[in-house]
Every structure is written in C-alpha cells, then in structure tokens.
Amino acid sequence: MFEKILVANRGEIAVRVIRACKELNIRTVAVYSEADANSMHVQLADEAICIGKAAATDSYLRIDRIISAAEIADVDAIHPGYGFLSENAHFADVCDSCNIRFIGPSSRAMNALEDKAISRQLAKKAGVPTPPGSDGIVENEKDALSVAKKIGYPVMIKAVAGGGGRGMRIAHNDISLIKGYHTARTEAEKAFGNSAVYIEKFIENPHHIEFQILGDARGNIIHLGERDCSVQRRNQKVVEETPSPLIENRFPKLRKEIGKAAIRIAQAAHYTNAGTVEFVVDDKGNYYFLEVNKRIQVEHPITEEVTGVDLIKQQIWIAAGEPLKLSQSSLQFRGHAIECRINAEDPFDDFRPSPGRIEMYYQPGGRGTRVDTHVYAGYSIPPHYDSMIGKLITYGKDRREAMDKMSRALEEFLITGIKTTISFQQAILQDPNFRRGVYSTNFVEQLLSGARRELLEEKI
C-alpha cells in the first residue's frame, strides 16, 4: 500500500480523497493555488505545497509544477480527483515515467476512449447502441448539413473533447445547424484547446442514465448500478439520484441490460480503476451510449450510500495493484439516495456565479444526511473556479424517505453572504413531477419557463 499520496485537485473532492487516505493510514500532500491558501484541503493534509497563481492554467493544470511538488514531497502516487488533469493521458504517462502511480485508468484506456467520437466507434464494436450520427469528426459546414439531412432534425452538435455542457448545441434546421456548428467549435477550442465536433441525432425528452464501473489490473470489471442525472441545466447536473425512477418504475429489465453494456465497453477499452459509462434513454426504453467519464464522478457518493462501497478507497486499492474484492453477484443495493449540488450561483439571475465571503454557515445533519464540502464560515469563495461549493446527500429506505430527508436538510442548510442554489433545489424537491419521478433532461428548463417560473418564485 502507498505511504504518501499527493492530491492534484482542490475543493470538496480534495477533502474527500484526503479523508479516505487518513482512514487508510496514508499520509497526504495537498497542492494549492495562491487563491486557495485558506481552503479546507490545505488545512487537512499532512503537507501542502503552493504551485502557482490563482488561474488554473498557472496552477492545477501545470503538470510540471505538480510533478515537482510530488518529487519534493517524495510521494508514491497522485490522485487527480475530477476535472483538471484527471482525464489527461499525458499526465498519467508523466506520472508513470517518474515512478509515481496515477490513481485512475491507464493512459492506454484513456487513449482508447480519447474523445466522444472515438468512444462511439468502440461502443459500436462492443455491440452497444449509439445514437445515429456522423462517423467521426465533422470537418466543415457541408458535411454537417449532409449528416443532418441523413439522420433528420433535431440534431446535437458535440465537442469530441467536451464536458460540462460546453461545446454542445441543438439544431432544428439548416440555419441553426450552421450557426451552432461554428459556435460549438469556437466554444470547444476555448474550453478544451480542441475545436473538433461530431453530430448525432438529438433524443427528445431524454433521460440521462449513467453506470458506475470498477475494474482491476487483472481484467475484473463490475458495475455498481445506475444514477439518474436528468435534472440538469445547460447540460450540467443539479440533482442526481439512485436508483433511477425511470428504470425502477418503467423499465426494470434495463438495469441488467445496460449494466452489461457498460461492462462490455470497459472491457473493450481494457479499463482499470473507477469510471462512469453514460447513456441516454428515451421514453420507450431505448438506450444509447454517450461517453465514458474516465475518473471519479462528482455524484459518486449516492452510489456509495446504496452499495456501502467506498469508491475512493477502491480507487486507491486498485492503483496499488490489489484485485477487486467485490463481484457482481456479491453487490447488494439497498434503499435510495439523492444528491443536490450546492453551487454559489443565483438561480434567478441566469445562474450567475456568486463568489465572495461566507458570513454564516450551518450544514444539516441527522441520520441519512451527508455533506461533502470544503467551505466554512469566513471562507472566501474565489471567482477563478467552478462554482460548486458542496454536495448534500440524503439516504432513505425508499425514494420517498430520501426525498423527505432532502427537503428537510435543504431547509436546514444555512449559508449567508453569497447566493446559492439551495432555494431552487428546495423547489425542485417540492415539484409534483419530480416527486412522482416523472422528469427528463428538459425538466429544469420547463421549471424556469413562463407561469411555472412565477409559481416557483412565489414558493421561494
């Protein structure tokens, strides 16, 4: 087992990894930017090293500085968390060349799933359905129009290196396709340094269903059930839950079928460590592969709650060369879990980020209530990074109990000095359609439109 691990990230995921390491009696090293000098992960780690200025390009994305910090601290391994360098195959190779273990999939697996277009081809070879679309990258307007004519509108333009909803546009006709094609390319270039896009059929009223996987170096791969991430705004998740109401109530046979499909894709890529295979499911129960997230996910805690499996510890054990001690048949799924991403944003000002100093902070507690965060009273949220400041997770014996606990916990959560999404998520938990489990990825858009928005604002 490792003696010392460097956490190449910030915020709540850095705190989460450090806690897991402490429970495994592994020493930790935090890296931080000048803006994060007072962050919780810096205070909890055994050692901390500043790696640059506030901008991520000058700190958390600097491979040379992270490796230098790792060598100075003499660590055995690096945990990348999510975002930043977590899916960077070159970073994994650099770690390997420096005799430092990368706690994540191999660069071979990451290259096999390098981008969404390549992943689609791998899924097809594995016999997994994919949405109709282009065969790889679309090079120009003419080809884009040709693909759209072949598969029919509406279509989705997607950045091959995309994530977090960036580099994505829906087109309903030729004019919006051409405009969306160029906008998506420009946005993708700025966000990922890669302007390449592909086109696929847009599934109307889709459900975003993802499966958690774990694989060891011996080729053992399992899935740990699904998560429903359909409550989104601008393709960024707001509320997640497991099990999925759609699968649980309407298509229970899909759990086994899609779970097997997720494993086939992972096997085809020779995948190791933790990952998430994402699918879209329509109202008729048809499912299509979307992509593989080659890292731990933000919403991993809800899977932990219903399975009793600590996914971060599993990542560390797998990276240390240990075989999976779990099997598909040994997994037991109990109860229901929901997660709300608490963001420093104003949901009624177009979700504008709200950085600043937290004046008062009180987080909810009680049985079946978990908060993963890095903030505290007096902490100043920097404007340089993602606006998520924490995750509220509730667990119950069934969905109703998990929802009731979440409603109570959101009401109990007190943060002043900044705007947050807490009141908006309270409204979601009270919405009749959400409580029935009847929603798709356009749920938030509908909630914020017209008369329903006025009703929502009255409630809040």
Summary of the structure (lengths in Angstrom):
residues: 460
radius of gyration: 21.3
end to end distance: 49.8
largest distance: 59.3
contacts: 1614
relative contact order: 0.11
helix: 37%
strand: 27%
